Every structure is written in structure tokens, then in C-alpha cells.
């Protein structure tokens, strides 16, 4: 037994947990969200409109990642996929509101966050994570037995 085997075993067990996969996708979405925000700022969208656009892009990225990696059950067919995406965005509006409110509050109150909005994006992402996981698991990516 090598020193790394217990660590590898722990990581494998953690990855099997839906929440860990959801958080990993969310971490990748954080990068997407931040990149789109900074692109929007460069294009003159401003801190608030740029963040709204970056959130929508990141939410779509998150939906796709979670439907492919986190949750085994997902819609098939163009209309079902579109309905699932709309259901995901709708269900996650609560987490999105928590996310955006955290970001907007920090940007407006803290000069450090206003100068480095990525800090507000990170805080907002963490604030909305639990809400979004719960809503996604139980309202969007339900098992087929709960879809009946």
C-alpha cells in the first residue's frame, strides 16, 4: 500500500457523491462566469449588466455539465431538453437571486470587491450553491420514478 492509496480512495468516494460533482461543475462555472463578466466589462456592459449576462452563460454551462455528469437521469429529445433547461433556470432563480444579491451587495459596499469583482462572483457562487443543488436535484433532474 502506497501513501497515496488512502487519498485516492477518499477522492473516489467524494467524486461519487452528487454534491461533490455538482460543486466541481460549479467551480468550472465560476471560471466561465468570471471570464464572461470580465469580457462584458471590457465591452462596456458595466458591473451589473455584465454580471447578469455572465450569470446566464454560467447557468447554462452548469445545467449542461450537471445533466451530463452529476445526475444520471436527464431529458432526451429537443423539446424535453429545452424544457429541462428552462426548468433548471427557473428553479435556480432562487439560488441565482442569492448569488446576485451577494455579488451586488459586496460590489456596492466594499471597495476591494468593486476593484476585483471576481471576489463578489466567488462569494455569490458559494452563497447560492446549496440552494441550487437542492432545487436541481429535486425539481430539475428527478429520477424517472418521480417524473411519473
C-alpha positions in Angstrom: 0.0 0.0 0.0 1.4 3.4 -1.0 0.9 6.6 0.8 -1.4 7.8 -2.0 -3.9 4.9 -1.9 -6.0 6.3 1.0 -6.1 9.7 -0.6 -7.1 8.3 -4.0 -9.8 6.2 -2.2 -11.1 9.3 -0.5 -11.2 11.3 -3.7 -13.0 8.4 -5.5 -15.7 8.2 -2.7 -16.1 12.0 -2.8 -16.5 12.1 -6.6 -19.3 9.5 -6.3 -21.3 12.0 -4.2 -23.6 14.1 -6.3 -22.9 17.2 -4.3 -19.2 16.9 -4.9 -19.8 16.6 -8.7 -22.3 19.5 -8.5 -19.7 21.6 -6.7 -17.0 20.6 -9.2 -19.2 21.7 -12.1 -20.0 24.9 -10.2 -16.3 25.6 -9.8 -15.8 25.3 -13.5 -18.8 27.5 -14.0 -17.2 30.1 -11.7 -14.3 30.3 -14.2 -16.8 30.7 -17.1 -18.8 33.3 -15.1 -15.7 35.3 -14.3 -14.4 35.2 -17.8 -17.7 36.3 -19.3 -18.0 39.1 -16.7 -14.6 40.5 -17.5 -15.4 40.2 -21.2 -18.6 42.1 -20.6 -16.7 44.8 -18.6 -14.2 45.2 -21.5 -17.2 45.6 -23.9 -18.7 48.3 -21.6 -21.6 46.4 -20.1 -20.8 47.6 -16.6 -20.7 45.7 -13.3 -24.4 44.9 -13.1 -25.5 44.1 -16.7 -22.2 42.3 -17.3 -22.9 40.2 -14.2 -26.4 39.4 -15.4 -25.1 38.2 -18.8 -22.2 36.2 -17.2 -24.7 34.5 -14.8 -26.9 33.4 -17.7 -23.9 31.9 -19.6 -22.6 30.2 -16.4 -26.0 28.9 -15.5 -26.4 27.3 -19.0 -22.9 25.8 -18.6 -23.8 24.5 -15.2 -27.1 23.0 -16.5 -25.3 21.2 -19.3 -22.5 19.9 -17.0 -24.9 18.7 -14.4 -27.2 16.9 -16.9 -24.2 15.1 -18.3 -22.0 14.4 -15.2 -23.8 14.9 -11.9 -27.3 13.5 -12.4 -27.8 10.2 -14.2 -31.3 11.0 -15.3 -31.9 13.7 -17.8 -34.2 14.6 -20.6 -33.9 13.3 -24.1 -35.3 14.9 -27.3 -35.1 18.5 -28.3 -38.3 19.7 -26.7 -37.6 17.8 -23.4 -34.1 19.1 -23.3 -35.3 22.7 -23.8 -38.0 22.2 -21.1 -35.3 20.9 -18.8 -33.1 23.9 -19.4 -36.0 26.3 -18.7 -36.9 24.3 -15.6 -33.2 24.5 -14.5 -33.0 28.2 -15.0 -36.4 28.7 -13.3 -35.7 26.5 -10.3 -32.3 28.1 -9.8 -33.6 31.7 -9.8 -33.8 31.5 -6.1 -30.1 30.5 -5.8 -29.4 33.0 -8.6 -31.0 35.7 -6.6 -28.9 34.8 -3.5 -25.9 34.7 -5.8 -26.6 38.1 -7.4 -27.6 39.8 -4.2 -24.4 38.7 -2.5 -22.4 39.9 -5.5 -24.2 43.2 -5.8 -24.1 43.9 -2.1 -20.3 43.3 -1.9 -19.6 45.3 -5.1 -21.6 48.2 -3.7 -20.3 48.1 -0.2 -16.6 47.0 -0.4 -14.1 48.9 -2.5 -11.9 45.8 -2.7 -14.7 43.8 -4.3 -15.6 46.7 -6.6 -12.0 46.8 -7.8 -11.8 43.0 -8.1 -15.4 41.8 -8.9 -14.2 38.2 -9.2 -14.3 38.2 -5.4 -18.0 39.0 -5.5 -18.6 36.3 -8.1 -16.9 33.8 -5.8 -18.9 34.9 -2.8 -22.2 34.8 -4.7 -21.4 31.4 -6.1 -20.8 29.9 -2.7 -23.9 31.6 -1.3 -26.1 30.1 -4.0 -24.6 26.6 -4.1 -26.7 24.8 -1.6 -29.9 26.3 -2.8 -29.1 25.4 -6.4 -28.1 21.8 -5.6 -31.3 21.2 -3.7 -33.6 22.6 -6.3 -31.7 20.9 -9.2 -31.8 17.5 -7.5 -35.4 17.6 -6.6 -37.1 19.8 -9.2 -35.0 19.5 -12.4 -33.1 16.2 -12.5 -35.6 14.0 -10.8 -35.4 10.2 -11.2 -37.8 8.7 -13.7 -39.9 7.3 -10.9 -40.5 10.8 -9.6 -41.3 12.2 -13.1 -44.4 10.0 -13.4 
